Amino acid sequence: MQLQIKGKNVEMDDTIRSYAEEKLGKLERHLADPTKVELELSLEKNPSIADNHVAEATIWTKGPTLRARESSVDWRASIDELVDKLERQAKRYQNKRRNHHPHAGNSALSEDTPVVPGEIEPLIVKTKQFAVKPMTPEEAVLQLELIGHDFFVFRNSEANEVAVVYRRRDGNFGLIEPQL
């Protein structure tokens, strides 16, 4: 496993680096294929945010890309929570792969894999249809703020394509446009 650790708004010392390497190394047993792992540790400057030690990780595998973000009052807790979340994602991916390809692995392995309570496949529980109205991205942001959702789907009158505006964690907005 190739591990890259970055620091944003923070000085990386050897104790945190070795702690992160040790914890993320535990994920190797769940990820059979060679992987690249990128960990970014950042410190939120906003004094009103108590959980200001943020750990974000991206794991590239031959299958899906796993991502997680956790924040807490210190680096070790953030890294621990992050690794727990990534471990659940890796186990879920491993079980899906095993269930879809029953001859690919040993059947005894699936019996030994513990089932984590509360780990249920996400379901689509609601379907909603609505008219996609033509408007500019700025008008879409106004609509987004009016309805109080995290995203808004609209037809971009400038590009004449369906697009999405969404609220980012930093309070700004993002625009997703399709690329054909």
Protein Blocks (a to p, Z undefined) as FASTA:
>chain_A
ZZddddehiacdfklmmmmmmmmmmmmmmmmbacdddddddddfbfklmblcccdddddd
fkdcdddddddfbfklmmmmmmmmmmmmmmmmmmmmmmmmmmlpcfklmmmpccdehiac
dddfbdcddddddddfklmmmmmmmnopabdcdddfklopacdddddfkopacdddddZZ
